[in-house]
Amino acid sequence: MADWKITNSLFTHSNRLAVWNFMTDMSNQVRMESAVEAIELEGPFETGTKGRTIMKEYTQEWVLDEVVEEQEFTIVGQTEGQDFSLSFCWKMEDEREGTRLTQIISAKGADTENFREILNGMEEHVPKRLAELAKELDTLTKS
């Protein structure tokens, strides 16, 4: 399997700043994802800051690869001992009276095939997770 990518998006009635603030508050990510016990940042939410996602089974180290304030951010995790990286890019764009939130998940590296089962699971489960996220975002106060 060559490099892999899926793109999904949702519309929320919340404005872009409210969506940005929600998405960059790591406590919301922990609350929305039951498998995640904690997310730790080693500094401010900006390009180059390292972090980790702590789950019961393992801890994933990652870096904020690109942060464009109030518009987009990308988190890239490299799997230790393997030629495999997984990135999660979130883009926020004004649309009508709300925000279009797009998630691009991509995998790269010679060992991508070793992660096929996980990637197939993402393809299946991400749309449901985004639907749950859309409901959560719609509860935010518009401003």
Secondary structure, 3 states (H helix, E strand, C coil): CCCEEEEEEEEECCCHHHHHHHHHCHHHHHHHCCCEEEEEECCCCCCCCEEEEEECCCEEEEEEEEEECCCEEEEEEECCCCCCEEEEEEEEEEECCEEEEEEEEEEECCCHHHHHHHHHHHHHHHHHHHHHHHHHHHCCCCC
